Amino acid sequence: MIKNGEFCVYNGNEYELNEDNDGNLIIITTNREIIDATFVDEYNSGVYSKIISPNEIQEAYERRAYGVIKDSRVNVEKENEEYYFVGTAD
């Protein structure tokens, strides 16, 4: 699976890290095995989120998948069973 974006480790598990319109840090996952009752599925979509404070984060990092085609670096945005979707990297 291609992972692009900001991620963090919270309570020993990896979550996608985001920020809401009010500046709150939000962790997001679709993995029901790593959530507890404090997570919400606001839109009943299987995506669980929780507002956390910065000091609760054990580690934060950014991932950007890329490839090289004809000596040019390209972003790898997503994949399916047959091919990858790529774009130019800046």
KEKE-3310 file (N, C-alpha, C; in steps of 0.2 Angstrom, whole numbers, plus 5000, padded with zeros to 4 digits):
npx = (5004:5003:5009:5006:5009:5006:5011:5010:5015:5006:5002:5009:5005:5003:4996:4987:4991:4983:4975:4962:4950:4950:4963:4966:4975:4973:4971:4970:4962:4958:4958:4951:4956:4965:4959:4950:4936:4937:4938:4930:4918:4913:4906:4900:4908:4918:4930:4940:4943:4952:4954:4970:4983:4998:5009:5006:5010:5021:5030:5033:5031:5034:5028:5033:5030:5040:5046:5057:5058:5065:5076:5070:5062:5047:5031:5022:5006:4995:4989:4983:4977:4984:4992:5002:4998:5006:5015:5024:5038:5042)
npy = (4994:5011:5025:5041:5057:5064:5056:5048:5041:5035:5029:5018:5014:5017:5031:5041:5058:5073:5090:5100:5112:5121:5120:5109:5094:5079:5062:5048:5033:5018:5006:4995:4988:4995:5005:5014:5017:5031:5036:5042:5039:5049:5051:5038:5030:5021:5027:5032:5044:5055:5068:5074:5080:5088:5083:5070:5063:5051:5050:5059:5060:5062:5055:5052:5044:5040:5037:5033:5038:5036:5044:5054:5060:5055:5058:5045:5042:5034:5017:5003:4986:4984:4995:5010:5027:5041:5057:5072:5077:5090)
npz = (5000:4996:5005:5008:5016:5032:5047:5063:5079:5091:5107:5104:5091:5073:5066:5054:5053:5056:5055:5061:5057:5068:5072:5080:5083:5075:5075:5064:5058:5050:5055:5066:5076:5083:5090:5103:5115:5114:5102:5087:5074:5064:5052:5050:5042:5043:5046:5059:5071:5082:5093:5099:5110:5107:5115:5117:5106:5101:5091:5076:5058:5040:5025:5009:4994:4980:4963:4950:4934:4918:4922:4929:4944:4951:4959:4967:4969:4971:4970:4961:4957:4944:4940:4944:4950:4944:4946:4942:4952:4963)
capx = (5000:5006:5007:5009:5006:5009:5009:5012:5015:5002:5001:5013:5002:5004:4990:4988:4990:4979:4973:4955:4949:4951:4970:4967:4978:4968:4974:4964:4963:4952:4960:4947:4960:4970:4955:4946:4930:4938:4938:4923:4917:4908:4901:4899:4911:4924:4936:4940:4947:4952:4958:4975:4988:5005:5013:5004:5013:5028:5035:5029:5035:5030:5030:5031:5032:5042:5049:5061:5056:5069:5080:5066:5059:5040:5027:5018:5001:4991:4990:4978:4980:4987:4997:5003:4997:5012:5015:5030:5039:5045)
capy = (5000:5017:5029:5048:5061:5065:5051:5049:5035:5037:5023:5012:5012:5022:5034:5047:5064:5079:5096:5102:5120:5125:5119:5103:5088:5074:5056:5045:5026:5013:4999:4995:4984:5000:5011:5013:5021:5038:5037:5043:5038:5055:5050:5031:5028:5017:5031:5034:5050:5057:5074:5073:5085:5087:5080:5063:5060:5048:5051:5062:5060:5063:5050:5053:5039:5042:5033:5036:5036:5040:5048:5059:5058:5056:5056:5040:5045:5029:5011:4998:4980:4984:5001:5016:5033:5045:5064:5075:5079:5096)
capz = (5000:4995:5010:5007:5020:5039:5051:5070:5083:5097:5111:5100:5084:5068:5063:5050:5057:5052:5059:5059:5055:5074:5074:5084:5080:5074:5072:5059:5056:5048:5059:5072:5081:5087:5093:5109:5115:5113:5094:5084:5067:5064:5046:5049:5036:5045:5047:5066:5073:5089:5094:5104:5111:5104:5120:5117:5101:5103:5085:5070:5052:5034:5020:5002:4989:4973:4959:4945:4927:4913:4926:4932:4950:4950:4964:4967:4972:4973:4966:4960:4955:4938:4939:4949:4947:4946:4943:4942:4958:4963)
cpx = (5004:5004:5010:5005:5010:5007:5012:5012:5011:5000:5004:5010:5003:4997:4992:4987:4987:4978:4966:4955:4951:4959:4971:4971:4973:4972:4968:4967:4957:4953:4956:4951:4964:4966:4952:4940:4931:4938:4931:4923:4911:4904:4899:4902:4917:4930:4935:4945:4947:4956:4963:4979:4994:5010:5011:5007:5020:5033:5030:5034:5030:5033:5028:5034:5034:5045:5053:5060:5060:5073:5076:5062:5051:5037:5023:5012:4996:4992:4984:4981:4984:4992:4997:5001:5003:5011:5022:5031:5043:5049)
cpy = (5006:5022:5036:5052:5062:5060:5052:5042:5038:5030:5017:5010:5018:5024:5040:5053:5070:5085:5098:5110:5124:5124:5114:5098:5083:5068:5052:5038:5023:5007:4999:4992:4989:5006:5009:5017:5028:5041:5038:5041:5043:5054:5043:5028:5023:5020:5034:5039:5051:5063:5073:5079:5083:5083:5072:5059:5057:5050:5054:5062:5061:5058:5052:5048:5042:5037:5037:5033:5040:5045:5054:5057:5060:5054:5050:5041:5039:5023:5007:4991:4980:4989:5006:5022:5038:5052:5066:5077:5086:5097)
cpz = (5000:5001:5009:5013:5027:5043:5058:5073:5089:5100:5107:5094:5080:5066:5058:5054:5053:5057:5056:5058:5062:5076:5078:5080:5080:5072:5069:5058:5054:5051:5065:5078:5085:5090:5099:5109:5114:5106:5092:5077:5065:5058:5045:5043:5037:5046:5054:5067:5080:5089:5100:5105:5108:5108:5120:5111:5102:5097:5079:5064:5046:5029:5013:4997:4983:4970:4954:4938:4922:4917:4929:4938:4949:4957:4963:4971:4975:4968:4966:4958:4949:4937:4945:4946:4949:4943:4944:4949:4958:4969)
residu = (MET:ILE:LYS:ASN:GLY:GLU:PHE:CYS:VAL:TYR:ASN:GLY:ASN:GLU:TYR:GLU:LEU:ASN:GLU:ASP:ASN:ASP:GLY:ASN:LEU:ILE:ILE:ILE:THR:THR:ASN:ARG:GLU:ILE:ILE:ASP:ALA:THR:PHE:VAL:ASP:GLU:TYR:ASN:SER:GLY:VAL:TYR:SER:LYS:ILE:ILE:SER:PRO:ASN:GLU:ILE:GLN:GLU:ALA:TYR:GLU:ARG:ARG:ALA:TYR:GLY:VAL:ILE:LYS:ASP:SER:ARG:VAL:ASN:VAL:GLU:LYS:GLU:ASN:GLU:GLU:TYR:TYR:PHE:VAL:GLY:THR:ALA:ASP)
# end
